[in-house]
Amino acid sequence: MEMNNNFSQEKVIVIDFGGQYNQLVARRVRECNVYCEIYSYRTDIEQIKAMNPKGIILTGGPNSCYEPDSPTYTKELFELGIPVLGLCYGAQLMMHVLGGKVEKAPVREYGKTEVFVDTTSPLFGDVSEKTICWMSHFDYISKVAPGFSIAAHTADCPVAAAENREKKLFAIQFHPEVLHTQEGTKMLHNFVRGVCGCAGTWRMDHFVEHTIEAIREKVGDGKVLLALSGGVDSSVVAALLIRAVGQQLVCVHVNHGLLRKGEPEQVVEVFRNQMKANLIYVDAVDRFLDKLQGVAEPEQKRKIIGAEFIRVFEEEARKQEGIEFLAQGTIYPDILESGPVKAHHNVGGLPEDLQFELVEPLRLLYKDEVRVVGDALGLPAGMVY
């Protein structure tokens, strides 16, 4: 069972063409209280259709869309009847695929730029006629695609935005997701809530309720093991699981002597004493410090700590009866950066005979959202921030 599939009722999808701000786009959409996920431009159109998104946003990217090997997308995407917003490269690609023309710009625009917008456009309602936006492009749209009209321009860029209102297709040459674009949040809100008609009901408190239900459904009466470091991600996972399955959760806190001052005591106080968690505290300070003696190189230190941590965790896991699940504090950027498995501090190095089914309740959240959940669950501020 995929955790969090209960948000599928209303989502916007971001299609990633390799730009540097793409995670920011998804976060801005979520700030409009609309659930949003990122997919590669290699994602098949059938998969996109199956998700039934309320809107689709195409991101920026470093390529020129007219080069034969550049990332592209099938024309069918623009014929689904789903509103599409292209940003920067995404805007150029939309024009290129639909029959407009994109060329190398005579003037490269970079940085804060004054943009003149058509305020009758659904994207620019309640935006100032002259507004400062963040530009970053070598190419420009020299001719809009048939059926499109120009909705914004700058001194050097004849098409800073184009639109086909009837088909709900919009192309913006600048980056509304970065804070340098003064009214960018308004523009994205206009698209997501206005054009796409999203109700904006995605809230963190709903996330907490849904996730607790989903954990109960998945775990049943099974036992769950969690390496509780005391960091924000593992602490929030622990708090969620305690709410969901109580004593079925076994938390293992390994004190390797390299934590912040007072952190082991705080973990014991909060989880064992206040939340009544089933917490195993392992004092492994000497063991880790022996292993690290005489090692100066940071990367080598990290490897030693990681390997020793897995050994200690494995020893504790073997003492437990009937564990079926392993909980992890994987968050959304981990998945986007590394594919399905997070290498840096998950317990991915466990031996074959200790393979558990994963429970990753935060896997679709950004760090700031995880902190909001931690607050909602009553964790102390020092642990959450």
Number of C-alpha atoms within 10 A of each C-alpha: 8 10 20 19 11 12 16 13 12 20 24 26 22 26 24 24 23 16 16 12 15 20 19 13 26 23 20 19 26 22 18 21 19 24 23 25 19 20 15 13 18 12 12 12 15 9 9 15 12 8 14 15 20 21 24 25 28 27 28 28 21 16 17 20 23 18 9 8 9 14 20 19 20 12 13 10 17 19 12 12 14 19 25 30 26 26 26 27 31 28 29 28 28 31 25 21 18 16 14 18 17 21 16 14 15 11 12 14 19 12 14 16 20 17 24 19 22 19 16 11 19 18 27 21 16 14 19 15 14 16 16 17 26 22 22 19 21 16 23 26 25 17 18 24 19 11 15 21 16 19 24 24 19 17 10 15 20 16 20 25 29 26 23 17 16 10 16 18 23 29 32 22 28 28 21 24 26 17 12 16 22 18 19 23 19 18 21 23 21 21 25 29 19 15 22 20 14 21 13 18 13 20 15 16 13 12 18 18 13 16 21 21 16 20 21 15 13 15 18 11 11 14 19 23 24 26 25 26 20 24 16 21 21 20 25 28 24 28 20 22 26 21 20 20 19 17 16 19 24 25 25 20 20 22 19 19 15 11 13 8 9 8 17 20 11 16 21 19 13 18 21 16 12 10 16 14 22 16 19 16 17 15 14 15 13 12 13 19 14 9 13 15 9 8 11 9 8 9 10 12 15 13 12 15 18 17 15 17 21 19 16 17 20 16 11 16 19 11 8 11 8 11 19 16 19 20 25 25 27 23 20 17 16 19 14 16 10 10 9 11 13 19 12 11 15 17 21 13 16 16 11 7 6 14 14 15 13 13 23 18 25 25 19 21 21 17 15 12 18 23 20 16 23 25 16 13 15 12 19 12 11 10 19 20 12
